[in-house]
Amino acid sequence: MKEINVDALAEDAKKFSGRGRRIALYAAALLVLWIVVRLLNPFVIVGAGERGVVLNFGAVQKTVLGEGLHFRIPIVQKIVMVDVRIQKSQTDAESVSKDLQDTKSTIAVNYHAAPDKVNNIYQGIGTSFKERIIDPAVQEVVKAITARYTAVELITQRERVRNEIKELLKQRLASYDIVVD
């Protein structure tokens, strides 16, 4: 039988365990790094038809993020997505004509947030600008325009009334950085 050198085996075991420890440490470090990156999430993707409003500790910044991949400072920065695609709003409007006839109409408005001004919109209005700004503006404009016409004129001059409503609505919503299409 061959003699087993115990000292040589002990030396080999020490070498292997040192190498194994280093590999385990590297693997643990990579795992911790991966967990930290996933938890802190330093990247944000702004989708097509969206803009990102940058908040530093909750304060709105002048920077507006366009579509694509962007870096953010974890914990410090939060990115709020705002849709800038054309949206449709339908509002039922009741008003009174010049000859005191009650009128009811459904007004459809195509609009979108001005892409370069979404930080102002978010700071002043938030993300629910349809309910807060557009619907009340439609009600107000319809009442103002229909009060200029009699019930018969509202029917016979429908295109003119529509254009006046659209122009006044454009002016009213432009002050909120909302574009009427």
C-alpha positions, -999 to 999 in steps of 0.1 A, spaced: 0 0 0 9 35 -7 15 58 22 -7 89 24 11 121 32 -12 138 57 8 170 57 5 174 19 -32 168 21 -36 195 48 -16 220 26 -38 212 -4 -69 217 17 -57 251 29 -50 263 -7 -84 251 -19 -103 266 11 -85 300 5 -95 300 -32 -130 289 -23 -134 317 2 -123 343 -23 -148 330 -48 -175 330 -22 -166 365 -12 -167 377 -48 -201 360 -53 -215 376 -22 -202 410 -32 -218 407 -66 -251 396 -50 -251 425 -26 -242 449 -54 -271 435 -76 -295 438 -46 -285 474 -39 -288 484 -76 -323 467 -78 -335 484 -46 -322 518 -53 -331 516 -90 -309 544 -105 -323 542 -139 -357 552 -153 -373 546 -187 -395 573 -201 -419 557 -226 -431 569 -260 -456 597 -256 -445 605 -221 -423 631 -204 -407 627 -170 -410 654 -143 -379 654 -121 -385 659 -83 -356 665 -60 -368 657 -24 -403 665 -37 -395 698 -53 -402 701 -90 -371 708 -111 -369 727 -145 -355 695 -161 -380 676 -182 -369 641 -193 -377 630 -229 -383 595 -241 -356 569 -234 -333 557 -206 -322 582 -180 -301 581 -148 -316 594 -115 -301 599 -81 -317 572 -59 -335 584 -28 -329 621 -38 -348 621 -71 -382 608 -81 -395 608 -117 -433 614 -123 -445 603 -158 -469 627 -176 -487 616 -208 -483 641 -236 -502 621 -263 -534 636 -277 -563 627 -254 -601 631 -258 -624 647 -233 -661 646 -235 -681 669 -214 -719 674 -211 -726 711 -210 -758 729 -201 -763 766 -209 -789 792 -217 -792 809 -251 -796 846 -257 -834 841 -259 -833 822 -226 -837 787 -240 -820 759 -222 -795 741 -243 -777 708 -236 -747 696 -256 -719 672 -255 -685 688 -262 -656 667 -273 -621 682 -270 -589 668 -282 -560 681 -261 -525 673 -249 -501 686 -224 -473 708 -239 -443 684 -237 -417 710 -227 -440 725 -200 -451 693 -181 -431 704 -151 -452 736 -148 -484 716 -153 -474 690 -126 -464 717 -102 -495 738 -107 -522 712 -114 -509 677 -109 -517 648 -132 -555 651 -131 -558 682 -152 -588 669 -171 -610 670 -141 -595 701 -126 -590 723 -156 -605 710 -189 -640 701 -179 -646 733 -160 -631 754 -188 -654 737 -213 -685 744 -192 -675 780 -188 -667 786 -225 -699 769 -237 -720 791 -214 -702 822 -225 -705 815 -263 -741 802 -263 -753 832 -244 -744 853 -275 -768 834 -298 -805 827 -299 -816 790 -300 -823 793 -338 -788 808 -344 -772 781 -324 -786 756 -349 -782 777 -381 -747 789 -373 -734 757 -357 -700 759 -374 -694 795 -363 -704 786 -327 -681 756 -328 -651 777 -340 -657 803 -314 -659 777 -286 -627 761 -299 -608 794 -301 -619 806 -267 -610 772 -252 -576 773 -268 -569 807 -252 -582 796 -218 -562 763 -217 -530 778 -232 -525 796 -199 -522 762 -182 -498 749 -209 -525 726 -224 -528 725 -261 -562 721 -278 -559 702 -311 
